Amino acid sequence: MPILSLITFLPLTGALALIFVPAARVRAVRLVALGTSIAVLILVLVLFFGFDASTGGPQFVEQRAWIGYGIRYHVGIDGISLLLVALTALLVPVALLASWGSVGARVKEFSFFMLVLETGVLGIFVSLDLFLFYVFWEAMLVPMAFIIGIWGGVRKIYATVKFVLFTMFGSLLMLAAILVLQSQFHRATGVHSFAIADLCGLTLDPALQTWLFLAFGLAFAVKVPMFPLHTWLPDAHVEAPTPGSVILAGILLKTGAYGFIRLALPLFPDAVARFMPGLSILAAVGIVYGGLMALVQKDMKSLVAYSSVSHMGLVVLAVFALNVEALEGALFQMIAHGLGTGALFLCVGILYERTHTRRISDYGGVGRTMPVFSALFLIALLSSLGLPGLSGFVGEILCFFGVFRVDRGLAIVAVTTVILSAAYLLRLFQGVMHGPVANEAVRSLKDVNARELASLGPLVVLMIGLGLFPGLLLGKMHASVRTYFELLRRPRPAVVLKIAPGRTVLPGAVPRSDRGGRP
């Protein structure tokens, strides 16, 4: 059974099914969308437990002829992409469930865009063809822009335009680089191919490699987002509806880090070596800058948004440390960040739905009127600041170990994320939950209902479970990360080798006839 194709396109199928559901039947629309996303989650659980953790290469591979000229439908997963597929499948139904309380207008259109967005993100994580990766990359941007632009806040148009301009500029440069990369492969081998495994065996002129890396790297750096390309993120988060913020922070930011891991590093190793010190410094600056900015925010959503800049800076710093511990820490931290920050945005949304304000100064004493909510909020907050026993601690400590092996100075800077996180998150908790009850609106607040508990509960359980049993994830990624570094460090010859009269391939590149395609 082509389970990866089923997982990837089932949300799109559900989105198309919504077209035939009358918009007036809001409950039916919500149930179709939620049911589709839960079905995807069930299939991903089957995939997760059926994944062979002892194998480092791609599994569940599917490939078919598509457009021609080397463009194929080619998908598969390894231990790196598996975890991000699972995170996506979890957060989409959580966000859709949260939308039942925060999205009341154009529910059909909102649900449609959420499901299309899920297909786009899943496609990014399973693509083994570079052109297919780009198609899904672009498909992801459009529904997110509509979600912010239609269901966002007062400055939603400004935030949407900024989001589109930043992301589209980087994406167009990446497309140009993809075409140049493929043309270089064709010139060297006489074969058209967009297969990532083939292109990773290509030896490029150092100057050309530099320009191509910059084109790819800009697209990924914008999406992470890295300092100083982060300015679109706080606006997008503040204006997006709660489900949009959950998906944006929990999933979309991870596509940028994944792009660095899956494409930029193996395609352009020499350029990475040249730019690694500068990129590591920018990541470290982002850690400190994001934390300091979060410390002075008065809006809860803006505070959580800047915390994402800081935590994703740690992820990027670990990725460019280029060792097993750091990369495993970066992957684990991406999952922990998706759970913790997703839960924090849900908590902010729950308060906003009741009071219609996000200013910290408008609250106080919420812990007395909403004790269950307060406990859930505290666990999400403690996980985000890296308390031992919760998922955030595991990712951070592995990142610190990996970075310390490479640069002790940057590791010391990275550790400041723990101090700054404690400062701004505990300030947030104290200002909202403690002290005297601020006003009658706070005094009359009702605790979380069953729907809100159903959306927050799984995230909190996973924060605790993965904090106590990190091997559940580390075991899945370990073989794939080691295989990844074996391929990354494999020497590349300066010349192409003849394998048959009239045909050439690069060492490490697989001839099309050996990949199951036509010669």
N, C-alpha and C positions, 0 to 999 in steps of 0.2 A: 504494500500500500504506500503511495507517495505521501507520507505523513507530513513532510515539510511543506509541500505545496498545499496540502489541505489546511495546515495551520496558518500559512501565510495568506491564503485567499479566502478562507472562511469569513473573516470580518468583512471583506469586500462584498462577498455574497450576501451577508446579512444586511449591509448597507443598501444593496440593490433591492433586497426584499422589502425594505422600509418604504420604497417608492410606492408600493402597492397597498400600504397601510394608510387609511385616511388620517390626515393630520389632526382631526378633531378627536380621534381615539388616542389620547395621550398615554393612557396606561398601557395600551397594547403596543404602542411605539416603544415605550420604555422597556417593556418585558422582552420584546424581540431583540432590542439592542443588548440588554443585559444577558439574555439567554445565549445570544451568539458569542459574547465575550467569555461567558462561563464555559461554553463548549470548547472554545479555543484553549482556555486554561486547563481543562481536563485532558485535551490532547497533548498539551505541553507536559503535563505531569506524566503521561504515558511515555513521552519522549525522554523526559528527564530520568525516569527509573529504568528505561530500556537502553540508556546510553552506556557504552562500554568505557569505563573510566581508565582502563589500562591502555587504551589506544590513543595515540597523540594526534593522528591525522583526522581529516574530516570523515564524518559518518552520515548515514542516511542520504547519500549523494544522489542527486537527480540531475540529468542533463539531456537536453533536446536541442535540435536545430531550431533557430529562431529567425533572425533577420537575414543572416548571411554575413559575409565579410568577417568571419570570426566571431560574430556576436551570437552567443548561445544562451539558452535558459539553463543555468548551471547553479545549483544550490547545494548546500551541505552545512553541517555544523561540527565544531569541535568543542572542547571544554571551555574555550574562551567565549565563543558566541552563545553556547547553550545557556549560560547563566543570565545573559542579557535578554535572550528570548523568554526565559522564565520570568524575569522581572517585568517585562512588557506585558506578558499574559496575565500577571497578577494585578498590575496597577490599572489597567484599562477597566476591568469590571468594578474595581474600587472607585475609580473616578466616575463611572457611569452611575453607580449607586449614589455617590455624593451629589450628582447633578439633580437627583429627584427633589432636593431641597433648595438648590441654588439656581437652577435653570427652569424658568416657568414659561418662557416665550419661545416659539419656534423649536419646540422639543424635537420634532421629527428631523429638522435640518441639523440640529446640534448632534443628535445621535448618529446621523448619517456621516457627518464629518469625523466624529470620534472613531467610528469603525474604519473609515478610509485611512485615517491616520495610523491606526493599528497595523493595517496591512503594509503601509509604507515603512514603518519602523521595523517590523518583523522581516520585511524583504531586505533591508539593509544588513541585518545581522546574519542572514543565511546566504547572501549572494557570494558566489565564487567566481563570477564574471564581472569585470570592472564596469562594463557598460550597463549591465543589469543593476549593479550597485548604484550607479548614477541615476538611473530611472527611478529607483525606489527613494533615493536621496531627495530628488525633486518632488516626488509624490508625497513625501512627508511634510514638506514646507507649506503646501497650498492649504490643506485643511486646518493646520495650526493658525495660519494667518486669518482664515475665516472665523475660527473660534474666538480669537482675540478681538477681531474687528467688529463682530456682530454682538457677541455676548459679553464684551468687556465693559470697563467702567467709563468714567467721564472722558478720559483722554485716550480712548481706545483706538481712534483713527491714527493719532500720532504714534502710539506704541506699535500699531500694526505696520505702518509705513516704515518705521525705523527697523523693525524686525525683518521685513521683506528686503529692504535695501542692504542691510548688513549681510544677510544670508545669501541673497541672490548674487551679489557681487562675488563672494567667495566661490559659489557654486559654478558660475560661468567660467571663472579662471580654472577651476578643476576640470571642467569639460574640455577646455582647450588643451590642458595638460594631458588628459586621457587620450585625446586624438593624436597628439605628438608622440606619446609613449607607444601607442599602437603602430604608428608609422615607422618608428625606430625598430620595433620588433619585426615588422614586415620587411624592412630594408635589410636587416641582419639575417633573417631566416628564409625569406620568400613565402612565409606563411602568415595569414591573417589570424590573429588571436587576441581576445580580450580576457582570457583566463588569467586570474590573478597569479596562479602558480607558475604559468609560463612567463609572465611579465617580470616576476620576481627573479628570474634567472638571467635577465637582460643586463648586459654591461653597457653603461652609458658614459658619454663624455662628461668629465667632472663639472664643466660649466653648465651644460644642459641639465645635468642632474640637479644642480643648485636651483635653477629656475623652475624646474618641474616640482621640486620639493616645496618651494615657496608657494606655488600655486595650490598644491594639495594642502599644505600646512595652513594657509590662510583660511581655506574653507573649514578646516577642522578646528582651528584656533577660535574662529568666530563662534562656532557652535558650542565649544566647551563651557563657557567662553573664557579665554585667557586675557589677562591684563595686557594691553589697554583696549582690547576689542570687546570688552564686557558691557559697554554702556547701554546696549539694547535690553539687557536682561532685567534689570530692576523695573524699567518701564513696562516690559511685557508681563512680568509677574504681577505687578501692582494692578494693572488694568485687566488682566485675564480673569475669567470666572474661576472659582475654586477648582473644578475638575481640570481646566486648562493649566492651571499652575501646578497641579499634581503631576500631570503628564509632562509638562515642560521641564520641571526640575527632576522628576523621577526617571524620565526616559530620554527625552530629546538631548539633554546635555551629554548623556553618555555616548551618543552617536559620534560626537566629535572626538572623544577620547578613543573610542573604538576605531575610528578612521585612522588615527595616528598609529595604533597598534597593528591593525590589519593591513594597512596600505602604505603609509608614509615611511615607516621604519624599514620594512623588508624591500620596498621598491627603491629607496634612495639611501642606502646605508652610509655612503661616503658623505653625502650632504648632511645627514643626521649627525655624523661625527663632528662636522664643522660647526653646525648650529646648536649642538646640544648644550654647551655652556651658556650661551645667551638665552636659549629657551628655558633652561633650568632656572636662571636668574629671574626671568619674567614670571615663571610659575611661583617662585618664592615671593616675589613682590606681590603677586596676586593673593597669596595666602595672608600676608600681613595687611594689605590694603583692604581686602574683603572683610577681614575681621574688625579692623578699625572703623570702617564705614558702618558695619552692622552695629557696632557699639554705640553709635550716636543716632540711630534711626528712632523715630517716634511712631512710625507705622509698623505694625507687626509683620505685615506681608513684605514690606521693604526690608525689614531686618532679616527675615528668612531668606530673601532673595540674595542679599549680600553675603550671607553665610554660605550660600551655594558657590559663589565666586571663590571664597576662601577654601572650601573643602575640595572643589574641583581643581584648584591650584595644586593641592597636595597630590591629587590623582595624576596630574600631568607631570609633576616633579618626579613621582615614582616611576612613571612610564619611561622617562628619559634617563633614569638611573641605569636602565638596561641590565638588570639582573633578575634572577628568578624570584627572590623574595620580594623585591619591589613590585614586579609586575603582578604577582599573586596578591600582594597588598592592594595595588591599584584596582584590580578586578573586584576584590572583596569590598573595598571601600566604595566602589560604584554601586554595588548592591545595597550596602548599608546606608549609603546616602539616599538612594532611591526610597528605601523604607522609611528612614527617619525624617527626611525632608518632606516626603509625601504625606506622612502622618502630621507633621507640623502645619502644613498648608490646610489639611483637612480640619485640624483644630481651630485654626484662624477662621476658616470658613464657617464652622459651627457657631462661633461667637458672633461673627458678622451677620449671619442669618437672623440671629436673635436681637441684636442691638443696632445693626447698620452703622457700626463704627469700628475702625481698626486701630485707633490711637490708643497707645498703652496707657496714657494718662486718663482715659475715660473709664478705666477698669480699676479693680481693687476688690478683694474679698470674694472673688469668683469661686475659690476653693471651698468656701462655706456653703454656697448655694448649689454647686455642681461638683460634688466629691468624686463621682466616678470619672467624669470628664477630667478633673484635675489629676487623677492618678494616671490616666492614659496619656495626658499631655506631658506629665513629668517623665514617664518612661521614654517617650519619643524624644524629649529634650535631652535626657541623660545619655541616650544612645548617640545623639548627634554630637555631644561634647566628648564622647569617647570613654564613658564609664566602664571599667572592667566588668565583665559578665554580660555585656550587651554587644550587639553586632558592630557598632561603630568603633569599639576599642580594637577589635581584631584587625580590621582593615588599616586603622591608623598605625598600630604598632608594627605591622609588617612593612608598611610604607617607610616608617622611620628606620627600621633595620636595614632595608634595602638602600635607602638614600645614604645612610651613615657609612656604608661600605664604600661609597663612591666619593662623597664630599661631606666631611664632618661639619663644615661651616653651614652648608645648606640644610643639613639635618637639624642643626640647632635652630635655624630660622623656621624650619617646618614644624618643630615642636611648639612654636608659639601659637599654632592653630588651636592647641588644647587650652592654653591659657586664655586666648581671646574668646574661644567658644564658650568657656565657662563664664567669662565676664558678661558677654551679651545675652547668652541664653538664660543664665540665672537671674540677670536683671529683668529679662522679659517675664520669667515665671514669678518673681517677687512682685513686680508691678501689677500683674494681672490677677494672680491668685491670692496673694497675702494682703495684710493690712485690713483696715475697716472696709465694710461694704461701701462702694463708691457712691451709689445712688439707688433710687427705687427700681430703675431698669435692671440693674445687676441683682438687686434683692429678689426680683420676680423671675429670674432665669430658671428654666427647667433643665434638669440634667439630660444627658444623652438619651435619645430614644433608640428603639431596636434597629432602625435602619442605620443610624450613625454608628452604633456599636458594631454592626455587621461590616461597615466599611473600615473602621479603625482597628477592630479586634484582630484580624489576620496580620496586619502590619506589626502590631505590638507583640503578638505571639512569636512572629518570625524574628523580631529584634532580640527577644530573650532566647529563643531556640538557637539561633545562629551564633549568639554570643557565648552560649554554653557549649554548643557542639559545632564549632566552625568547620570541622572535617566534612560535614555534609556538603559544603561547597568546595573547600580546598581539595578534597579527594577527586571531585569531578574535573577540576582544572589542572591538576598537577602534571599529568602526562602531556597534555596539550601545550602547557607553558614550556616544558623542557624541550619538546619537539620544536616549538616555535624558535627557541634560542639556538638550537642546533642548525636550523635552516638559516637563521639570521647571521650566524657566524661562519657559515660555509663560504670558503673563498670563491670568488668569481673569476674565471679566466678572462683575459683581455681579448681573446679571439673566439670566433664561433668555430664549431667543429663540423666537418662533413660526416654525414651518416649514410648517405647513399648518393649515387650520381644525380646531380641536379637538385639535391635537397640538402638543407642545413638546418640544424636546430642548435640552440644554446645548451650547454651542459646544464641539466636540471629541468629543462623545458621538455614537455612530453609531446611527441608528434601527434597530430590530430588522429591518425589512424589508430594510435594506441590509446586514445581517450574515448573510443567508442563512436567517434564521428566519422565522416567521410574523408578519405585521404585527399 
